[in-house]
Amino acid sequence: MTANPHQPTLILWDIDRTLVTTGEVSREIYARAFEEIVGQPLRELADMAGRTEQAILVDTLSLHGVTNPESSFDDFYAALAVAADKLRERMRVVGNRLPGAEKALAALAKPNVVQTVVTGNIKPIAVTKLEVFHLSGYIDFEVGGYGSDSDTRPPLILQAWQRAQHKYGQVFAADRVAVIGDTPLDVAAAREVGVRAIGVATGSSGIEDLMAAQADTVLPDLTDTEAVIRALCPGAPRAGRSCPA
């Protein structure tokens, strides 16, 4: 397949352990919000890896015997956003921007490329995390897919895809839409929706795990910018360096 470098490309970045790490701050954000909304300390936090805020909230509230969690979603989302904003300095101290992240984002900042996020975070937390590590300027947050959109990841991809097409008034073909993430759930969601899946082994899942999930390409990290660009091309790695940037 010959790649057309002028075709619009939509890149959907995961955030946590793909672009940045924030250490234990995610738990601290939940602890602050949980105590404010529920009125008791957070004893246990549901598994967060590759999951959406909505799913994490439901399971965490269930672990604490809280019923009808949907009724408190809006209050929780607001409290989580405030907590994240107050913990910006803490993120800077314990977290970091992952190697190669800024160079990859900068290399893909081209007129025919839209970069946004598909993340389990709610939008305000996504913005906060990328602002803290000076990566937000490359991202169109308006068209992202967020953890408040659904309790599973595939609808987040569809939301971002639809939002981008609506905003930019153009069609992003499925083979020019790519999810980049560090977990098998990121890969599985992309496969389910029918877009490209690029695994990055910078989280708790290794290269073998991401390959087993049937990623189109698996990278050890983002430090090889040319490899990132090639991975985004239909038919990679043979499609050539002109795609997509």
C-alpha positions as CSV (number, residue, x, y, z in Angstrom):
1,M,0.0,0.0,0.0
2,T,1.4,3.4,-1.0
3,A,0.9,6.0,1.7
4,N,-0.4,9.5,0.8
5,P,1.5,11.9,3.0
6,H,-1.2,14.6,2.4
7,Q,-4.0,12.5,3.8
8,P,-5.1,13.8,7.3
9,T,-3.9,11.7,10.2
10,L,-5.4,11.5,13.7
11,I,-3.2,10.5,16.5
12,L,-4.8,9.5,19.8
13,W,-2.3,9.4,22.6
14,D,-2.7,7.7,25.9
15,I,-1.2,9.8,28.7
16,D,-0.2,7.9,31.8
17,R,3.0,5.8,31.3
18,T,2.9,6.6,27.6
19,L,3.7,10.3,27.6
20,V,4.2,11.0,31.4
21,T,4.4,9.4,34.8
22,T,3.0,10.9,38.0
23,G,4.0,8.3,40.5
24,E,1.5,7.9,43.4
25,V,-0.2,11.2,42.6
26,S,-3.2,9.5,40.9
27,R,-4.0,7.8,44.2
28,E,-3.5,11.1,46.1
29,I,-6.0,12.8,43.8
30,Y,-8.5,10.1,44.4
31,A,-7.9,10.1,48.2
32,R,-8.6,13.9,48.4
33,A,-11.7,13.7,46.2
34,F,-13.0,10.6,47.9
35,E,-12.8,12.0,51.4
36,E,-14.5,15.2,50.2
37,I,-17.4,13.5,48.5
38,V,-17.9,10.4,50.5
39,G,-16.8,11.7,53.9
40,Q,-14.5,8.8,54.7
41,P,-10.8,8.0,54.0
42,L,-10.0,6.1,50.8
43,R,-9.1,2.5,51.9
44,E,-8.7,0.8,48.6
45,L,-8.4,2.0,45.0
46,A,-9.6,-0.1,42.1
47,D,-7.2,-1.2,39.4
48,M,-6.4,1.8,37.2
49,A,-4.2,0.4,34.4
50,G,-5.8,1.1,31.0
51,R,-9.2,1.8,32.6
52,T,-11.5,4.9,32.5
53,E,-12.2,7.2,35.3
54,Q,-15.9,6.1,35.2
55,A,-15.0,2.4,35.6
56,I,-12.5,3.2,38.4
57,L,-15.0,5.3,40.3
58,V,-17.7,2.6,40.1
59,D,-15.4,-0.1,41.4
60,T,-13.8,2.1,44.1
61,L,-17.1,3.2,45.4
62,S,-18.3,-0.4,45.4
63,L,-15.3,-1.5,47.4
64,H,-16.4,1.0,50.1
65,G,-20.0,-0.1,50.1
66,V,-21.3,3.0,48.3
67,T,-24.4,2.3,46.2
68,N,-25.8,4.1,43.2
69,P,-22.4,5.6,42.2
70,E,-23.7,7.2,39.0
71,S,-25.5,9.8,41.1
72,S,-22.2,11.2,42.4
73,F,-20.2,11.2,39.1
74,D,-20.5,14.9,38.5
75,D,-19.5,15.8,42.0
76,F,-16.6,13.3,41.9
77,Y,-15.3,14.6,38.5
78,A,-15.3,18.2,39.9
79,A,-13.5,17.1,43.1
80,L,-10.9,15.1,41.1
81,A,-10.2,18.1,38.8
82,V,-9.7,20.4,41.8
83,A,-7.4,17.9,43.6
84,A,-5.3,17.4,40.5
85,D,-4.8,21.1,40.1
86,K,-3.7,21.5,43.7
87,L,-1.2,18.7,43.2
88,R,0.6,20.2,40.2
89,E,3.8,20.7,42.2
90,R,3.6,17.2,43.6
91,M,3.4,15.9,40.0
92,R,6.5,17.8,39.1
93,V,8.4,16.4,42.0
94,V,7.5,12.7,41.8
95,G,6.7,12.4,38.1
96,N,8.4,13.0,34.8
97,R,8.0,13.4,31.1
98,L,8.9,10.0,29.4
99,P,12.0,9.9,27.2
100,G,11.2,10.9,23.6
101,A,7.7,12.1,24.3
102,E,8.3,15.8,23.5
103,K,10.4,15.0,20.4
104,A,7.7,12.6,19.1
105,L,4.9,15.2,19.6
106,A,7.0,17.9,18.1
107,A,7.9,15.8,15.0
108,L,4.3,15.1,14.4
109,A,3.1,18.7,14.8
110,K,2.3,19.1,11.0
111,P,-0.6,20.7,9.2
112,N,-2.0,17.4,8.1
113,V,-1.8,15.8,11.6
114,V,-4.2,16.2,14.5
115,Q,-2.9,15.1,17.9
116,T,-5.2,14.5,20.8
117,V,-5.7,12.1,23.6
118,V,-7.7,9.1,24.4
119,T,-7.3,8.6,28.1
120,G,-8.9,7.2,31.2
121,N,-8.5,10.6,32.8
122,I,-11.2,13.1,32.8
123,K,-10.5,16.1,30.6
124,P,-9.3,18.6,33.4
125,I,-6.8,16.0,34.7
126,A,-5.5,15.2,31.2
127,V,-4.9,18.9,30.6
128,T,-3.2,19.4,34.0
129,K,-0.9,16.4,33.6
130,L,0.3,17.5,30.2
131,E,0.6,21.2,31.2
132,V,2.8,20.2,34.2
133,F,5.2,18.5,31.8
134,H,5.0,21.1,29.1
135,L,3.4,18.9,26.5
136,S,-0.1,20.4,26.3
137,G,0.7,22.7,23.4
138,Y,0.8,19.8,20.9
139,I,-2.6,18.5,21.9
140,D,-6.1,19.5,20.7
141,F,-8.0,18.7,23.9
142,E,-11.3,19.8,22.4
143,V,-11.5,16.6,20.3
144,G,-10.2,14.1,22.8
145,G,-11.8,11.0,24.3
146,Y,-12.0,11.0,28.1
147,G,-12.7,8.8,31.1
148,S,-16.0,10.5,31.8
149,D,-17.3,9.5,28.3
150,S,-17.6,5.8,29.0
151,D,-16.7,3.0,31.3
152,T,-14.7,1.2,28.5
153,R,-12.1,2.5,26.1
154,P,-13.5,1.8,22.6
155,P,-16.3,4.5,22.9
156,L,-13.6,7.0,23.9
157,I,-11.8,6.3,20.5
158,L,-15.1,6.7,18.6
159,Q,-15.9,10.0,20.5
160,A,-12.5,11.5,19.7
161,W,-12.7,10.3,16.0
162,Q,-16.1,11.8,15.6
163,R,-15.2,15.1,17.4
164,A,-12.1,15.5,15.2
165,Q,-14.1,15.0,12.0
166,H,-16.7,17.4,13.1
167,K,-14.3,20.1,14.2
168,Y,-11.9,19.9,11.2
169,G,-14.6,19.1,8.6
170,Q,-12.7,16.2,7.1
171,V,-12.7,12.5,7.1
172,F,-9.9,10.7,8.9
173,A,-9.8,7.2,7.2
174,A,-9.5,4.3,9.7
175,D,-6.0,3.5,8.5
176,R,-5.0,7.1,9.3
177,V,-6.3,7.0,12.9
178,A,-3.9,5.5,15.4
179,V,-4.0,4.9,19.1
180,I,-0.7,5.0,21.0
181,G,-0.7,3.5,24.5
182,D,1.1,1.3,27.0
183,T,-1.4,-1.3,27.9
184,P,-3.1,-4.3,26.1
185,L,-6.4,-2.5,26.8
186,D,-5.3,0.4,24.7
187,V,-4.4,-2.0,21.9
188,A,-7.6,-4.0,22.2
189,A,-9.8,-0.9,22.1
190,A,-8.1,0.2,18.9
191,R,-8.5,-3.2,17.3
192,E,-12.1,-3.3,18.3
193,V,-12.8,0.1,16.7
194,G,-10.8,-0.8,13.6
195,V,-7.9,1.8,13.8
196,R,-4.2,1.3,14.1
197,A,-2.8,0.2,17.4
198,I,0.7,1.1,18.5
199,G,2.0,-0.3,21.8
200,V,4.7,1.4,23.8
201,A,6.3,-0.8,26.4
202,T,6.9,2.0,28.9
203,G,4.3,0.9,31.4
204,S,3.8,-2.4,33.3
205,S,3.1,-4.4,30.1
206,G,6.1,-5.7,28.2
207,I,6.7,-5.9,24.5
208,E,5.4,-9.5,24.5
209,D,2.1,-8.5,26.2
210,L,1.5,-5.8,23.6
211,M,2.3,-8.1,20.7
212,A,0.0,-10.7,22.1
213,A,-2.8,-8.1,22.1
214,Q,-2.2,-7.7,18.4
215,A,-0.7,-4.3,18.2
216,D,0.2,-3.2,14.6
217,T,3.6,-2.1,16.0
218,V,5.3,-2.3,19.4
219,L,8.0,0.1,20.4
220,P,10.2,-0.2,23.5
221,D,9.7,3.6,24.1
222,L,9.4,6.9,22.2
223,T,13.1,7.7,21.9
224,D,13.4,6.7,18.3
225,T,11.3,9.4,16.6
226,E,11.7,8.0,13.1
227,A,10.4,4.6,14.4
228,V,7.3,6.4,15.9
229,I,6.6,8.1,12.6
230,R,7.0,4.8,10.6
231,A,4.7,3.0,13.1
232,L,1.9,5.5,12.2
233,C,2.0,4.6,8.5
234,P,-0.3,2.1,6.9
235,G,1.8,-0.9,6.0
236,A,4.6,0.2,8.4
237,P,7.5,-0.3,8.5
238,R,7.7,-0.4,4.7
239,A,5.5,2.7,4.0
240,G,8.4,5.1,4.2
241,R,9.4,8.2,6.1
242,S,7.0,10.6,4.4
243,C,4.0,9.3,6.3
244,P,2.4,10.9,8.2
245,A,4.6,13.9,8.7
